Amino acid sequence: MRHKVAGFKLKRDSSARRALLRGLVTSIIETEGERIITTVPKAKAVKPILEKMITLGKQDTLHARRQAAAFLMTPAAVKKLFDKLGPRFAQRNGGYSQIIRVGWRKGDGAEQAIIQLVGSQLIKRADDRAKRREERLKAMREGREGDEVAADSKE
């Protein structure tokens, strides 16, 4: 039984574990798709810390900014947390991240998972849609210009 056994050790001493978790949370916040691929135990260990950081981002006070800056590794991550993620999750009460198991790693057989912020897949799809739309419009414009040039040369 696991009475009074809480937390994840991840086979590291306390300072290495803290550095690992800080790096993972910073990476999730900073990356474009707001997702990373890691092992399942690391994803489970980082999820509560990530949720706490987003809750700080929703408060948007000086004290909350200083607490987040003390934990996150880069000022850019702090800025994104308070400017983009805090307002995005303002109406949501928890459950900001999700863990998706993706299979086994080839080298050592460790089970891998994607940990991502909820809604990031929708933002990525919208960006992809906007890019495709711009490309279609550009192709249509070039096609029309080509038709006009061909019509001028026939006359």
Buried (B, 14 or more C-beta within 10 A) or exposed (E): EEEEEEEBEBEEEEEEBEEBBBBBBBBBBBBEBBBBEBBBBBBBBBBEBBBBBBBBBBBBEEEBBEBBBEBBBEEEBBBBBBEBBBEBBEEEEEEBBBBEEEEEEEEEEBEBBBBBBBBBBEBBEEEEEEEEEEEEEEEEEEEEEEEEEEEEEEE
